[in-house]
Amino acid sequence: MSSPVSRSAWGARSPRGRTTVAWSRRTGFTVHYSAGPASQTPRRIQDFHMDGNGWADIGYNFLVDRSGTVYEGRGWTVAGAHAAPHNTSHIGVCFIGRDGDATPAAKASIRSLYDEACRRSGRTLARTWHGGLSGNSTECPGSDLRAWVRAGMPVGDGGGGGGAPAPSPGAGTLPGPRFDFPLPAGHYFGPASGPDQSVSGAFRRTFRGRTDREWLREWATQLGRRGWSVGRGRTHLARHGNDGVYGPEYRALARAFQRSQGLTVDGLIGRETWDEAFHAPVT
């Protein structure tokens, strides 16, 4: 997961108070929406929470906009103010927008936050939505995100919430989050039979806080955001889906992508092939 936009970067006010929470007390992860325009900023939401609601700070632990950009709210280990009486036990993440506004990029970032929360806590946290928590009678986070959470928060193989491929983005756009290449210099995603520098996902190695499988899935998911048909039963990764274990299907997908972008066609996913997916506009 790329680093969230820090509080100082989005101009957050200082909190009036804060209560820290041990990871041992975290049991769930709750998805919200702001129910306002996608143009809302974290600062506007914070102002409403502090001045309108009288809270000590913005209510959420993190926020995500339509582009998939993640903003730091209260952070990982501070109790929120998003879903009483679950503010201590549950991490609250808010999508900035209305029902139906959440893009595949936004959902992928929310899922990345969930995966990171599970990694930090050392166990699988409950996936929940605001209106599904006891004592919270609300439509939040809307029917689209609610259905997505109930389906297990999928990304890659139908990560947009339905079975149809996402529409191709327009030329010149750069969809999704901006993940830098996660492997050390000289390493690449490749077969398990290769040297130590070949990272396959077979051995669950960890780089920059995420497993190799998670990173490889992230790369293939990004191709899906760029308009490629990726996932079980689709054009690429059709047999095994986006499982994060490098094999013939990932090699074929990498070769097809490299060929389309005018890169060296070797089927290995190194820095150049990674950066082309995450940092080069769709052409």
N, C-alpha and C positions, 0 to 999 in steps of 0.2 A: 504494500500500500504506500502511495506517495505521501509525503508529509502534509498534514492539514495546514491550511492557512492559519497562522497563529493569531491569537487575540490582538496582539499589538498591531499586526498587519491589517486587520480589518477595523481597527480603531475602537476596540472594546473599552467600556468604562470599567473602573476598578469595582470589584464586588464589595457589597457592604458587609459580607460575612461569607464563610464557607465551612462546610463540614466534610471532612475526608472520610472515605469508605475503604475498608480493606477488601482486597479481591476475594477473600474467602466469603464475604457477604453478598457478592454479586451472583445472582442466579438467573437473570434474564436480560433480554435486549428488546427494546420496544421501539417500533417505528411510528412516527407521527407525520403529519403534514401541517404547513402553516395556514392553509386554507385562504391564502392571499395571493396576490400576483407574484409571478416568478421573478419580477424585478425587485422584490423586497430584498433588503440587505440584512445581514446579521445584526448590524447596529440598530436598524429600525425595529427589529424584533426585540432586541435587548432593551431599547428605550421603552417599548410598550410593556414588557414584563416588569421592569423596575419602576416606571412611573405610573403605568396604568394599573398593574396588579399589585404593586408594592413589594415585589420579590427582591431578594438580595442580589440577583444577577439574572442573566438570560437563563431560561428554564432548562434548556437541553444540554446534553453533554457534547453533542456534535450536530452540525447542520450540513446539508448537501444540496447543491443547486442543480439545475437541469443539465449543466455541462458535465456534472460529475465531480466538481470541485468540492472538497471537504473543508469545513471551517471548524476550528476549535471553539467549543462552547465552554462548558465547565470542565471538560477534560475527563480522563478515564476514572480518576479516583476521588471525585467530588460528588456528593449527593446532588441530584437534580431537583427540579421543581416542575416535573412534566406529567406525573401520573400518580398522585397520592392515592393510597398509602404505599406505593411501590418505588418511591424515589431513591431509596437506599439500595434495594435489591436489584433494580433494573436500570440499565444504561439507556438513556433516551436519545434517539437520533431523529431529527426533523428534516423532512424534505421541504424545500422552499418552493411552494406552489400549491395549486389546487388539484382536485381529483382529476386524474387523467393526464396531468402534466409531466409525470415522472418518466424520463427517458431511460432507455437501456443503460446509458452511461451513469445516470443517477442511481439506478438500481444496483449496478455493478459496484459503485462506491459504497453504497449502504451495505451490500454483502461483504465487501472487503473490511469494513468496520466491524461487522459481526464476527468475521473470521479472526480478526486481530483481537477482539475482546475474548473470544474463546481461547486463543493462544495465550493471552496474558493471564487469564484466570486458571488455565490448566485443565479446563473441562468444557463440555458443551453446554452453552447457555440456552435457555428457552427462547425461541423466536416468537415474539408477541407483537400485537398492534394495540394502539391506545384503547380503542373501544372494546377490545377483548379482555381487558384486565378487570378484575373484580373491583367494584366501586366506581367504575368509569363508564357512564352511559353517554357515549358520543359517537358520531359518525367518523371521527378521525381514525385512520388516515385516508378515508375515502374508499370506494369500492375497488379501485384498481390496485392500490398498494395493499389493501386488506387481502384480496385474493392472492396476490403475489407472496405475501408472508405465509398465508395458509398453505400455499403450494410448496413451501420450503425455501423461499427466496432464491429461485434458480437463476443462474447466469450461464452464458455460453450456449447450452442446449435449451433454447427457448427462453433465454433470460429476460426477454421483453415481456413475459407473462403469458404468451400465447404460442401456438404451434407454428405460426407463419413466420417466415424470415422477416427481419426488420427491413424497411425500405432503404434503398441505397441512398447514402448522403450525397448532397450535391457536390459538384466539382469545386475544389478550392477549400472545402471545409476540413476541419480537423476534429473528428468526433472523439468523445471519451476522455478519461483522465490522462494525464501525462506522466507515465511511469518511466523512470530512467532504467537503463539496463542493470539488472540486479546482481549479475555474477562478477567475480573478480576478473581482472585483466587476463586475457588469453583463454578464458573459459567460454563455453557455448552450450546450448541445449542440443544434445545429440544422443547416439545410441549408448546403451549400458556397456556394450563391448568395447567402447572407445577408451582412451586414456583418462586419467583423473580429471582432466579439464573438460571432459565430455559429461555433461549433467543430464541425466535421463529421466529423473523422477522415480526410478526404481528403488532408490535407497533412502528417499525422504530426507535429503540434505537440506539444511536451512541457510538461507541467504537473506540478509537485511530483514530479519524478523518473520519471513514467510518460507514455507517449504518450496522445494523445487517444483513440485506438482502444482502448487497454487500459482507460481509464476508462469509456468508453461500454459496453464489454463487461461491465465490473464492475457497472454499473448494471443492465443486463438480467439478469445472473446473479443479482443480489440479488432481482429480481422472481421468478426461478425459485425461490429459497429461500423466498419468501413464498407459494409455491403456484401461481404463474402458469405456464402451459404455454408455455415459451419455447425456441426452437431450431428447427433445420432439420426440416421435416416436422411441426411442432407447430402449435398455434393461432396463436402470434405468432412473427414472424421465420421463417416457414415456408419461404420460398423461398431466401434467402441465408444464413440462420442468423445467429448472433451474431457478425458479422464486425467490428463496431466502426466501420462507416462509415454515418453517418446518411443515411437515405433514407426512402421512403414507409413501409417496414415499421416502422422505429423510430418514425416519427411516429405511425403507427396505434397502436403499443404504448403510447407516451407518452400519447396521447389517452385510450385505454381505462383506463389506470392513473389518470390525473388525474380522469376521470369517476367512477371507483369510490371515490376518496378525497375527493371534493367540492372539488377544486382547480379553478383556472381551466383550461379545456380549450383549449390552443393547440398541443399536440404538441411544444412545445419543453421541453427538460430543463434547467431552471434550478435555482437553489438550493432553492426550495420543493419541486419535484418530486423532486429528489435526496434531500433530507432526509426526505421522506415515506417513501421506500423504505428508507433506512438507519437512521432514528431513530424512526419511528412504529411502535408495536406493530401486529401483524396484528389486524384487526377482523372 
